Amino acid sequence: MLISLGKSRISYEAGPRGVPLVLMHAFPLHQGMFDEQRAALASVARLITFDVPGAGESEPGPVEMDDLAGIAARLLDALRIEQAVVGGVSMGGYAAFSFARRHSDRLRGLILANTRAVADTEDAKKTRREMASVAREQGAAEIANRMLPRLLGETTHSERPAVVERVRQIAESVSGETVARLLEALANRADSTDLLPKISVPTLVIAGGQDPIAPPTEAGEWARRIPSARFVSIAGAGHLPNLETPEAFNMAVREFLATLPK
């Protein structure tokens, strides 16, 4: 479904009933990465997802993390939802941090999966900007080739070839220009370390046991700084546990939703 939100039309999907749950997708993918969650969580959550501008079926538009948080807030407005559990995987987690900073009154809970609280170092920013040039010159397929070894865990690469191929297909479907703009937005994102102790809503932090990008040791450390956080590390998963180990990811989310105040 397409809806006009701000400067572009955004493709989104929303379930019919349950606890409103916004999940924002990882880089360099689109909302199709949440298909397993859409079915598995239907009995407990009204899952709401959207393609960031330029990805999937969404029209191009601003893609800074604050822009993505603003899209989530305006989508909730359009659906007449006052409060929701808001979260995301990887890049979606960065956008969820932004939502927590800018729209804390709209939060019923927070889910931060395979993401980081710290901003990029100068070296990391340089690497992202170099990758953005590659994306513009050689296209999304080259970025997918470079990222896949680190996006997915060792177990997935050796035992789940269908997942590897699916992630590759989604990543290659995003235009090189959109990939480049998202890389620049990731490099520009704010540091969320100071926000951690100020988060007052129930929070679920998820990490993949085989994730080299946002390792569980690091995630566990910053999760302890959030007053109402529970931390779950999923064995056998890399940076995209909702795709690699959907049963474990879905169980963690279901159990978290069950603890929310009525």
Sine and cosine of phi, psi and omega as CSV:
sin_phi,cos_phi,sin_psi,cos_psi,sin_omega,cos_omega
0.00,0.00,0.66,-0.75,0.03,-1.00
-0.96,-0.29,0.65,-0.76,0.03,-1.00
-0.64,-0.77,0.64,-0.77,0.04,-1.00
-0.99,0.16,0.89,-0.45,0.01,-1.00
-0.74,-0.67,0.97,-0.25,0.00,-1.00
0.95,0.33,-0.84,-0.54,-0.16,-0.99
-1.00,-0.04,0.02,1.00,0.02,-1.00
-0.43,-0.90,0.26,-0.97,0.08,-1.00
-1.00,-0.01,0.72,-0.69,-0.13,-0.99
-0.91,-0.42,0.71,-0.71,0.08,-1.00
-1.00,0.05,0.77,-0.64,-0.02,-1.00
-0.59,-0.81,0.27,-0.96,0.14,-0.99
-0.72,-0.70,0.63,-0.78,0.00,-1.00
-0.65,-0.76,0.76,-0.65,0.04,-1.00
-0.94,0.33,0.19,-0.98,-0.11,-0.99
-0.99,0.13,-0.51,0.86,-0.15,-0.99
-0.38,-0.92,0.14,-0.99,0.01,-1.00
0.96,-0.27,-0.04,-1.00,0.04,-1.00
-0.90,0.44,0.84,-0.55,0.02,-1.00
-0.86,0.50,0.82,-0.57,-0.05,-1.00
-0.73,-0.69,0.94,-0.34,0.06,-1.00
-1.00,-0.08,0.84,-0.55,0.11,-0.99
-0.86,-0.50,0.81,-0.59,-0.02,-1.00
-0.97,-0.25,0.65,-0.76,-0.22,-0.98
-0.99,0.14,0.23,-0.97,-0.04,-1.00
-0.99,0.12,0.27,-0.96,0.15,-0.99
-1.00,-0.01,0.66,-0.75,0.01,1.00
-0.96,-0.27,0.84,0.54,-0.15,-0.99
-0.93,-0.36,-0.29,-0.96,0.10,-1.00
-0.63,-0.77,-0.06,-1.00,-0.13,-0.99
-0.91,0.42,-0.22,0.97,0.07,-1.00
-0.87,0.50,-0.30,0.95,0.02,-1.00
-0.92,0.40,-0.22,0.98,-0.02,-1.00
-0.97,-0.22,0.29,0.96,-0.04,-1.00
-0.86,0.51,-0.66,0.76,0.01,-1.00
-0.91,0.42,-0.57,0.82,0.02,-1.00
-0.95,0.32,-0.54,0.84,-0.04,-1.00
-0.86,0.51,-0.67,0.74,0.00,-1.00
-0.98,0.17,-0.72,0.70,-0.14,-0.99
-0.94,0.34,-0.47,0.88,-0.06,-1.00
-0.98,-0.19,0.06,1.00,-0.11,-0.99
-0.86,0.50,-0.48,0.88,-0.05,-1.00
-0.98,0.18,-0.25,0.97,-0.06,-1.00
-0.83,-0.55,-0.28,0.96,-0.11,-0.99
-0.63,-0.78,0.56,-0.83,0.18,-0.98
-1.00,-0.04,1.00,0.05,-0.11,-0.99
-0.95,0.31,0.77,-0.63,0.00,-1.00
-0.84,-0.54,0.84,-0.54,0.03,-1.00
-0.73,-0.68,0.33,-0.94,0.08,-1.00
-0.48,-0.88,0.41,-0.91,0.12,-0.99
-0.99,0.11,0.77,-0.64,0.06,-1.00
-0.90,0.44,0.39,-0.92,-0.04,-1.00
-0.79,0.62,0.78,-0.62,0.02,-1.00
1.00,-0.02,-0.22,0.97,0.03,-1.00
-0.97,-0.24,0.37,-0.93,0.01,-1.00
0.81,0.58,-0.81,-0.58,-0.01,-1.00
-0.97,-0.26,0.12,0.99,0.02,-1.00
-0.98,0.21,0.57,-0.82,0.07,-1.00
-0.96,0.29,0.43,-0.90,0.04,-1.00
-0.87,0.49,0.48,-0.88,0.01,-1.00
-0.04,-1.00,-0.08,-1.00,0.00,-1.00
-0.88,0.48,0.63,-0.78,-0.09,-1.00
-0.75,-0.66,0.30,0.95,0.13,-0.99
-0.89,0.45,0.37,-0.93,-0.06,-1.00
-0.86,0.51,-0.60,0.80,0.06,-1.00
-0.91,0.42,-0.54,0.84,0.05,-1.00
-0.91,0.42,-0.67,0.74,0.00,-1.00
-0.92,0.39,-0.63,0.78,0.07,-1.00
-0.89,0.46,-0.62,0.79,0.03,-1.00
-0.91,0.41,-0.61,0.79,0.07,-1.00
-0.88,0.48,-0.71,0.71,0.01,-1.00
-0.86,0.51,-0.68,0.73,-0.01,-1.00
-0.91,0.41,-0.67,0.74,-0.01,-1.00
-0.94,0.35,-0.53,0.85,0.06,-1.00
-0.92,0.40,-0.65,0.76,0.08,-1.00
-0.88,0.47,-0.65,0.76,0.06,-1.00
-0.86,0.51,-0.73,0.69,-0.04,-1.00
-0.89,0.45,-0.53,0.85,0.00,-1.00
-1.00,0.02,0.04,1.00,0.01,-1.00
0.85,0.52,0.72,0.69,0.04,-1.00
-0.92,-0.38,0.86,-0.51,-0.05,-1.00
-0.98,0.20,-0.71,0.70,-0.02,-1.00
-0.73,-0.69,0.50,-0.87,-0.01,-1.00
-0.48,-0.88,0.34,-0.94,0.27,-0.96
-0.98,0.18,0.79,-0.61,-0.06,-1.00
-0.85,-0.53,0.70,-0.72,0.01,-1.00
-0.32,-0.95,-0.10,-1.00,0.01,-1.00
-0.08,-1.00,0.21,-0.98,0.02,-1.00
-0.94,-0.35,0.78,-0.62,0.06,-1.00
0.85,0.53,-0.91,-0.41,0.05,-1.00
-0.81,0.58,-0.62,0.79,0.03,-1.00
-0.87,0.49,-0.52,0.86,0.08,-1.00
-0.93,0.37,-0.61,0.79,0.07,-1.00
-0.88,0.47,-0.67,0.75,0.04,-1.00
-0.91,0.41,-0.57,0.82,0.04,-1.00
-0.92,0.40,-0.62,0.78,0.11,-0.99
-0.85,0.52,-0.69,0.73,0.03,-1.00
-0.88,0.47,-0.66,0.75,0.04,-1.00
-0.87,0.49,-0.67,0.74,0.00,-1.00
-0.89,0.45,-0.58,0.82,0.03,-1.00
-0.95,0.32,-0.67,0.74,-0.19,-0.98
-1.00,-0.09,-0.41,0.91,-0.11,-0.99
-0.69,-0.72,0.70,0.71,-0.09,-1.00
-0.86,0.51,-0.48,0.88,-0.01,-1.00
-0.95,0.31,-0.22,0.97,0.00,-1.00
-1.00,-0.06,-0.07,1.00,-0.12,-0.99
-1.00,0.02,0.75,-0.66,0.20,-0.98
-0.98,-0.22,-0.42,0.91,0.04,-1.00
-0.16,-0.99,0.16,-0.99,-0.08,-1.00
-0.67,-0.74,0.69,-0.72,0.07,-1.00
-0.83,-0.56,0.86,-0.50,-0.05,-1.00
-0.85,-0.52,0.97,-0.22,-0.09,-1.00
-0.93,-0.36,0.81,-0.59,0.11,-0.99
0.77,0.63,0.74,0.67,0.00,-1.00
-0.78,-0.63,-0.02,-1.00,-0.05,-1.00
-0.72,-0.70,0.52,-0.85,0.03,-1.00
-1.00,0.07,-0.47,0.88,-0.07,-1.00
-0.99,0.16,0.43,-0.90,0.12,-0.99
-0.98,0.20,0.20,-0.98,0.08,-1.00
-0.91,0.42,0.57,-0.82,0.20,-0.98
-0.95,0.31,0.19,-0.98,0.04,-1.00
-0.88,0.47,-0.61,0.79,0.04,-1.00
-0.91,0.42,-0.65,0.76,0.01,-1.00
-0.91,0.41,-0.64,0.77,0.04,-1.00
-0.88,0.47,-0.67,0.74,0.02,-1.00
-0.88,0.48,-0.68,0.73,0.01,-1.00
-0.89,0.46,-0.69,0.72,0.02,-1.00
-0.88,0.48,-0.67,0.74,-0.03,-1.00
-0.94,0.35,-0.55,0.84,0.11,-0.99
-0.91,0.40,-0.65,0.76,0.05,-1.00
-0.90,0.43,-0.57,0.82,0.04,-1.00
-0.88,0.47,-0.64,0.77,0.05,-1.00
-0.90,0.43,-0.63,0.77,0.05,-1.00
-0.89,0.46,-0.68,0.73,-0.01,-1.00
-0.87,0.49,-0.67,0.74,-0.01,-1.00
-0.94,0.34,-0.57,0.82,-0.07,-1.00
-1.00,0.07,-0.60,0.80,-0.13,-0.99
-0.89,-0.45,-0.17,0.98,0.09,-1.00
1.00,-0.05,0.14,-0.99,-0.08,-1.00
-0.91,0.41,-0.50,0.87,-0.03,-1.00
-0.87,0.50,-0.61,0.79,0.01,-1.00
-0.93,0.38,-0.61,0.79,0.05,-1.00
-0.91,0.42,-0.66,0.75,0.05,-1.00
-0.87,0.50,-0.69,0.72,0.02,-1.00
-0.85,0.52,-0.65,0.76,-0.05,-1.00
-0.97,0.24,-0.52,0.85,-0.12,-0.99
-1.00,-0.01,-0.50,0.87,-0.10,-0.99
-0.81,0.59,-0.65,0.76,0.00,-1.00
-0.85,0.53,-0.50,0.87,-0.02,-1.00
-0.99,-0.16,-0.36,0.93,-0.01,-1.00
-0.94,0.35,-0.56,0.83,-0.10,-0.99
-0.90,-0.44,0.54,-0.84,-0.06,-1.00
-0.96,0.28,0.23,-0.97,-0.01,-1.00
-0.85,0.53,-0.66,0.75,-0.02,-1.00
-0.90,0.45,-0.65,0.76,0.02,-1.00
-0.90,0.43,-0.70,0.71,0.00,-1.00
-0.88,0.47,-0.56,0.83,-0.07,-1.00
-1.00,-0.02,-0.47,0.88,-0.15,-0.99
-0.85,-0.53,-0.17,0.98,-0.08,-1.00
-0.77,-0.64,0.90,0.43,-0.05,-1.00
-0.87,0.50,-0.50,0.86,0.00,-1.00
-0.91,0.41,-0.58,0.82,0.04,-1.00
-0.93,0.37,-0.67,0.74,0.02,-1.00
-0.86,0.51,-0.72,0.70,-0.02,-1.00
-0.92,0.40,-0.62,0.78,0.01,-1.00
-0.90,0.44,-0.70,0.71,0.01,-1.00
-0.89,0.45,-0.65,0.76,0.04,-1.00
-0.87,0.49,-0.71,0.71,-0.02,-1.00
-0.89,0.45,-0.67,0.74,0.02,-1.00
-0.90,0.43,-0.72,0.69,-0.04,-1.00
-0.89,0.46,-0.62,0.79,-0.02,-1.00
-0.97,0.26,-0.25,0.97,0.00,-1.00
-0.98,0.18,-0.25,0.97,-0.01,-1.00
-1.00,0.03,0.69,-0.72,-0.07,-1.00
-0.92,0.40,0.45,-0.89,0.03,-1.00
-0.86,0.50,-0.60,0.80,0.01,-1.00
-0.92,0.40,-0.67,0.74,0.04,-1.00
-0.90,0.43,-0.68,0.73,0.04,-1.00
-0.85,0.53,-0.69,0.73,-0.01,-1.00
-0.90,0.45,-0.68,0.73,-0.02,-1.00
-0.92,0.38,-0.60,0.80,0.05,-1.00
-0.92,0.38,-0.64,0.77,0.06,-1.00
-0.87,0.49,-0.66,0.75,0.03,-1.00
-0.91,0.41,-0.62,0.78,0.03,-1.00
-0.91,0.41,-0.64,0.77,0.04,-1.00
-0.89,0.45,-0.63,0.77,0.03,-1.00
-0.91,0.41,-0.50,0.87,-0.06,-1.00
-1.00,0.04,-0.08,1.00,-0.15,-0.99
-0.90,0.44,0.43,-0.90,-0.02,-1.00
-0.98,0.22,0.42,-0.91,0.15,-0.99
-0.97,0.23,0.76,-0.66,-0.04,-1.00
-0.96,-0.29,0.16,0.99,-0.05,-1.00
-0.85,0.53,-0.71,0.71,-0.03,-1.00
-0.93,0.37,-0.34,0.94,0.00,-1.00
-0.96,0.26,-0.49,0.87,-0.17,-0.98
-0.77,0.64,-0.81,0.59,-0.04,-1.00
-0.94,0.33,-0.17,0.98,-0.01,-1.00
-1.00,-0.04,-0.14,0.99,0.00,-1.00
-0.96,0.29,0.88,-0.47,-0.13,-0.99
-0.96,-0.29,-0.05,1.00,-0.03,-1.00
-0.99,-0.14,0.37,-0.93,0.10,-1.00
-0.82,0.57,0.70,-0.72,-0.11,-0.99
-0.72,-0.69,0.70,-0.71,0.10,-0.99
-0.94,-0.35,0.83,-0.55,0.08,-1.00
-0.94,-0.35,0.83,-0.55,-0.02,-1.00
-0.90,-0.44,0.65,-0.76,0.09,-1.00
-0.73,-0.69,0.48,-0.88,0.12,-0.99
-1.00,-0.03,0.74,-0.67,-0.04,-1.00
-0.88,0.48,-0.37,0.93,-0.01,-1.00
-0.91,-0.41,0.44,0.90,-0.07,-1.00
-1.00,0.02,0.92,-0.38,0.03,-1.00
-1.00,0.10,-0.24,0.97,-0.06,-1.00
-0.99,0.10,-0.71,0.70,0.06,-1.00
-0.77,-0.63,0.97,0.24,-0.16,-0.99
-0.88,0.47,0.52,-0.85,-0.06,-1.00
-0.88,0.48,-0.52,0.86,0.03,-1.00
-0.89,0.46,-0.69,0.73,0.04,-1.00
-0.92,0.39,-0.71,0.70,-0.02,-1.00
-0.88,0.47,-0.65,0.76,0.01,-1.00
-0.89,0.46,-0.59,0.81,0.00,-1.00
-0.91,0.41,-0.75,0.67,-0.04,-1.00
-0.97,0.22,-0.41,0.91,0.06,-1.00
-0.89,0.46,-0.56,0.83,0.00,-1.00
-0.92,0.40,-0.27,0.96,0.01,-1.00
-1.00,0.07,-0.15,0.99,0.06,-1.00
-1.00,-0.03,0.85,-0.52,-0.13,-0.99
-0.83,0.56,-0.64,0.77,-0.11,-0.99
-0.91,-0.41,0.66,0.75,-0.08,-1.00
-0.99,-0.17,0.57,-0.82,0.24,-0.97
-0.90,-0.44,0.61,-0.79,-0.08,-1.00
-0.90,-0.45,0.74,-0.67,0.02,-1.00
-0.77,-0.63,0.83,-0.56,0.12,-0.99
-0.96,-0.27,0.79,-0.61,-0.08,-1.00
-0.98,-0.22,0.91,-0.42,-0.01,-1.00
-0.92,0.39,0.57,-0.82,0.07,-1.00
0.98,0.20,0.15,0.99,-0.01,-1.00
-0.87,-0.49,0.52,-0.86,0.10,-1.00
-0.99,-0.16,-0.80,-0.59,-0.12,-0.99
-1.00,0.10,-0.18,0.98,-0.05,-1.00
-0.78,-0.63,0.91,0.42,-0.11,-0.99
-0.90,0.43,-0.44,0.90,0.01,-1.00
-0.91,0.41,-0.40,0.92,0.08,-1.00
-0.99,-0.11,-0.61,0.79,-0.09,-1.00
-0.98,0.21,-0.69,0.73,-0.02,-1.00
-0.73,-0.69,0.92,0.40,-0.12,-0.99
-0.87,0.49,-0.57,0.82,-0.02,-1.00
-0.89,0.47,-0.71,0.70,-0.01,-1.00
-0.92,0.38,-0.66,0.75,0.02,-1.00
-0.89,0.46,-0.74,0.67,-0.04,-1.00
-0.89,0.45,-0.63,0.78,0.02,-1.00
-0.89,0.45,-0.67,0.74,0.01,-1.00
-0.88,0.48,-0.67,0.74,0.00,-1.00
-0.93,0.37,-0.70,0.72,0.01,-1.00
-0.86,0.51,-0.72,0.69,0.00,-1.00
-0.90,0.43,-0.61,0.79,0.05,-1.00
-0.91,0.42,-0.72,0.69,-0.01,-1.00
-0.87,0.49,-0.55,0.84,-0.01,-1.00
-0.92,0.38,-0.35,0.94,-0.01,-1.00
-1.00,0.02,-0.12,0.99,-0.07,-1.00
-0.93,0.36,0.60,-0.80,0.08,-1.00
-0.86,0.51,0.64,-0.77,-0.02,-1.00
-0.96,0.29,0.00,0.00,0.00,0.00
